Amino acid sequence: MNDQERYDNGMQVRRGVLGDAHVDRTLTRRNDFNDDFQNFITRFAWGDIWTRPGLTRHMRSMITLSLLIALNRGDEFRMHVRAAFNNGVTREEMKELFMHAALYAGLPAANQAIHDAEKVFAEMEAAEPGSTTRVPNAGNEKTA
């Protein structure tokens, strides 16, 4: 696969996970300073890692949330809470993930994650009622 194919595949996955609105906002902010970085993350994070076989997008979202809790990466965590719903992750699964993370990443990290997730849930519900409580689409079990 060449770089352009990797980029195109990555952009498709990036849009599927993060949503068109988020990706479009990011693309409108591209400039000479961040263009190489945006290209890099699209090709490698989304085009190489998120397209690998073996894990569903649902599982990748759960893993990503866990790692972001442990690393205390609030902005990225909040973005991936939103994205997790696109991959069929439920609020109940996130709740259990936060409980589990409390054991392995620490109570303060999990406590912050719960507060951050609640803010995201409230924002999402205000914009689209029911968006964080509907039954996930079974079609979100894609591996790529």
C-alpha positions as CSV (number, residue, x, y, z in Angstrom):
1,M,0.0,0.0,0.0
2,N,1.4,3.4,-0.9
3,D,1.2,6.6,1.2
4,Q,-1.8,7.9,-0.7
5,E,-3.8,4.7,-0.3
6,R,-2.9,4.6,3.4
7,Y,-4.1,8.2,3.7
8,D,-7.3,7.5,1.9
9,N,-8.0,4.4,4.0
10,G,-7.1,6.4,7.1
11,M,-9.4,9.3,6.2
12,Q,-12.3,6.9,5.7
13,V,-11.8,5.3,9.1
14,R,-11.1,8.6,10.8
15,R,-14.4,9.9,9.5
16,G,-16.3,6.7,10.5
17,V,-14.9,6.9,14.0
18,L,-14.8,10.6,14.8
19,G,-17.5,11.8,12.5
20,D,-17.5,14.0,9.4
21,A,-18.1,17.2,11.4
22,H,-15.1,16.7,13.6
23,V,-12.8,15.8,10.7
24,D,-14.1,18.7,8.6
25,R,-13.3,21.1,11.4
26,T,-9.8,19.7,11.7
27,L,-9.2,20.0,8.0
28,T,-10.3,23.6,7.9
29,R,-7.6,24.3,10.5
30,R,-4.8,22.8,8.5
31,N,-1.9,25.1,7.8
32,D,1.8,25.0,7.0
33,F,2.7,24.3,10.6
34,N,0.3,21.4,11.3
35,D,-0.2,19.9,7.8
36,D,2.6,17.3,8.1
37,F,1.3,16.2,11.5
38,Q,-2.3,15.8,10.3
39,N,-1.1,13.8,7.3
40,F,1.0,11.6,9.7
41,I,-1.9,10.8,12.1
42,T,-4.2,10.1,9.2
43,R,-1.8,7.7,7.5
44,F,-0.4,6.0,10.6
45,A,-2.9,6.2,13.4
46,W,-6.0,5.8,11.2
47,G,-4.6,4.2,8.0
48,D,-2.2,1.7,9.6
49,I,-3.4,0.9,13.2
50,W,-7.2,1.4,13.1
51,T,-7.4,-0.6,9.9
52,R,-5.5,-3.6,11.1
53,P,-7.5,-6.9,11.3
54,G,-8.0,-8.6,14.6
55,L,-9.8,-6.0,16.7
56,T,-13.2,-4.4,16.1
57,R,-13.6,-0.7,16.2
58,H,-15.6,-1.2,19.3
59,M,-12.7,-3.0,21.0
60,R,-10.2,-0.3,19.7
61,S,-12.4,2.4,21.2
62,M,-12.5,0.6,24.6
63,I,-8.7,0.2,24.5
64,T,-8.2,3.8,23.5
65,L,-10.4,5.1,26.3
66,S,-8.5,3.0,28.8
67,L,-5.1,4.2,27.7
68,L,-6.2,7.9,27.6
69,I,-7.5,7.5,31.2
70,A,-4.2,6.0,32.3
71,L,-2.2,8.8,30.5
72,N,-4.5,11.5,31.7
73,R,-5.1,13.0,28.2
74,G,-8.3,14.9,28.8
75,D,-8.9,16.5,25.5
76,E,-8.2,13.4,23.5
77,F,-10.2,11.3,26.0
78,R,-13.3,13.5,25.6
79,M,-13.0,13.3,21.8
80,H,-12.8,9.5,22.0
81,V,-15.8,9.3,24.3
82,R,-17.8,10.9,21.5
83,A,-16.2,8.6,19.0
84,A,-16.9,5.5,21.0
85,F,-20.6,5.9,20.4
86,N,-19.9,5.7,16.7
87,N,-18.3,2.4,17.3
88,G,-21.1,0.9,19.3
89,V,-19.7,1.5,22.8
90,T,-22.5,2.0,25.3
91,R,-22.6,4.2,28.4
92,E,-22.9,1.1,30.5
93,E,-19.7,-0.3,29.0
94,M,-17.9,3.0,29.6
95,K,-19.1,2.9,33.2
96,E,-17.6,-0.6,33.7
97,L,-14.4,0.5,31.9
98,F,-14.0,3.4,34.3
99,M,-14.5,1.1,37.3
100,H,-11.9,-1.2,35.9
101,A,-9.5,1.7,35.1
102,A,-9.8,2.8,38.7
103,L,-8.0,-0.3,39.8
104,Y,-5.2,-0.2,37.3
105,A,-4.8,3.5,36.4
106,G,-5.8,4.9,39.8
107,L,-8.8,6.4,41.4
108,P,-8.0,10.1,40.5
109,A,-7.6,9.2,36.8
110,A,-10.9,7.3,36.7
111,N,-12.7,9.9,38.7
112,Q,-11.6,12.6,36.2
113,A,-12.6,10.4,33.4
114,I,-16.1,10.0,34.8
115,H,-16.5,13.7,35.2
116,D,-15.2,14.3,31.7
117,A,-17.5,11.7,30.2
118,E,-20.5,13.1,32.0
119,K,-19.8,16.5,30.4
120,V,-19.5,14.9,27.0
121,F,-22.8,13.0,27.6
122,A,-24.5,16.3,28.5
123,E,-23.2,18.1,25.5
124,M,-24.2,15.3,23.2
125,E,-27.7,15.0,24.7
126,A,-28.2,18.7,24.4
127,A,-27.3,18.6,20.7
128,E,-29.2,15.4,20.0
129,P,-31.4,13.9,22.7
130,G,-31.0,10.1,23.0
131,S,-27.6,10.1,21.3
132,T,-25.9,8.5,24.3
133,T,-28.5,6.0,25.3
134,R,-29.7,4.5,22.0
135,V,-28.9,0.9,21.2
136,P,-25.7,0.6,19.3
137,N,-25.8,-0.3,15.6
138,A,-24.6,-3.9,15.1
139,G,-22.8,-2.7,11.9
140,N,-20.2,-1.0,14.1
141,E,-18.3,-4.2,14.6
142,K,-16.0,-3.5,11.7
143,T,-12.3,-4.3,12.0
144,A,-11.4,-1.6,9.5
